[in-house]
Amino acid sequence: AFCFRSSSSTTITTTMGQCCSNAGIFMAPEVTFERVWLTGMGLDGIHLSYVLSISNPIMTVTLPGKRVTFVLHKQSDHTLLAEGVSHQDFQIGPSSTTDVTVPIVYSFSGIGAAGKSLIQKGTTMIELAGEITFEAKFLPGGETKSKYYGEGEVILT
């Protein structure tokens, strides 16, 4: 079995930051990496899911999520383990927080370095980074983006 222990989670707020719009002062959503876990294995690789906690600081606007991108690396040598885009429909209501679960398939072809570390040490450190795009029709360009980053340890038990 695999388990994951998060050693740090960082919120990196948007490329837009704060700006003025027809809706007043706009503050981008804050995204925090919460956790990741093994959901299964298949012919295509190891299946993981991770959770992002997304907070909407705007009191009057619901923000629809359009897409979530991710890149998963082995921390020690930055070996790429998985990357992708998830197109999910989700919404963050005014002044609320929502958890979004994103699936990852970690292919067997990329398992080399991380798999070796898991077998020899029973553990490997990973980094997960990405960006969420939200629809924001009241802003120039019609969207805003928030970045996230997290790191932790995958433990073979």
N, C-alpha and C positions, 0 to 999 in steps of 0.2 A: 504494500500500500504506500501511497505517497501522502505527505501532508505538507503544508506550507506555513512558514512563520514569517510574518512581515517584520522587517527590521526598521523600515522607515516608509513614510508615505508623505509625498509632497504635493501640495496644490500649486499649480502654476496657472494664474488667471490669464486669460485671453489676450489676443492680439488687439482687441478693441479697448480693453480696460474700461474707462468711463468715458462716455461721450454724451452729447446732447442730441435729442431726437424729438420727434413729435410727441413721444410718450414722456418727455421730461429727461432727467438725468438717467442714463442707462449704465448699469453695472453688470458685467458679464457673469455668467454662472461660475461657481467654484466647483472644481472636480477633485475628488480625493480617491485614490486607489485604496480599497478596503481589504480585499482578500482574493485568493485564487485557490482552486482545488481541482483534483483529478476527477473527471466525470466518467472516464472509460477508456478503452483501447479498441482500435479497429484495424482493418487492413490499411487504412490511410494514415495511421499514427496514433499518438496519445492525445486524448481529448481533455482539455482543461476548460474551466469557466472562471472568469474573474468578475468581481463586483466593483463598480464605481459608485460612489455617493456623490450626487449632484445637487447643489444648493442654488436656488434662484433667489437672489436678493431683491428682485423687483416686486413691489407690492401690488402692481396692477396688471401685470402681463403674464400670460402663460406662454412658455417657450417650447415649441415642438422640436424634438431631436431628429436630425436628418441622417447622420452617419457617425460611426465611431471607428477610428483607425487605431491600430496597435502595432508595436514592434516589441518582440520578446528576445532578450539577449542573455547569454551566460555572462555573469558580471566580471569574472576574472580576465577574460580575453575578448569579450564583446562578440563572441560567436553568435551569429544570427540563428535563433531557434525557430521563430515563426513571425510572420507579419501578415497583416490583412486589413480588410475593411468589413465592418458589419453594418448593414442597412437595417435599422430597427425603427419601429414607430414607438416613440415614447414622448411624454409631455411632463414638464416640470411646472406645476402650478405656481401662482403668485406667492412669494415668501415661503416656499416650501422646499423640502429635500426629498429626492427620489433615488432609490437604488436601481441601477441598471446592470444586468448580468450579460456579459459578452462571452461567447464561445471562442475557443482557440483550438485548432488542430495543429499539433506539434509533430511534424512528419518524422518518420523513422530515419530518413536520410540526413536530418539535421541533429540526430541524437548523439553523434560521435563524442564530442568533448564533454558535454553535460552528462551523458550516459556513463562515460568512463569515470567521471568524478563521483557520480552516484554509486557506482559499483565499488570503487576503491575506498571512498570515504563515507558513503552512506548519505551524502549531502551535496548540494550544489547551490550556489548563490545565483539569483536571476535578477534582471532589471526589466521592467515593463513600462513603456512610454507610449503616448499617443495623443490624439486630439479628438474632441467631439465638436461637430458642427450643428448649430441650432438655427432654425428659421427665425428671422427677426425682420419682418417686412417693414417695420417702422424705421429701420436703420438704412443708411446708404449701402447698397450692395445686397440687402435683403437677408444677410446672415451674420452670425458671430461665431467665434471658435474659442474653445477653452482647451488648454493642454493639461496633461497629467503625467505623473511619473511615480513609480513605486519600485521598491527593491525588497527582496526577502530571500528566504532559504527554503529550498525544496528538500525534504527529508525522506529517505527511504526507510520505512519501518517494517 
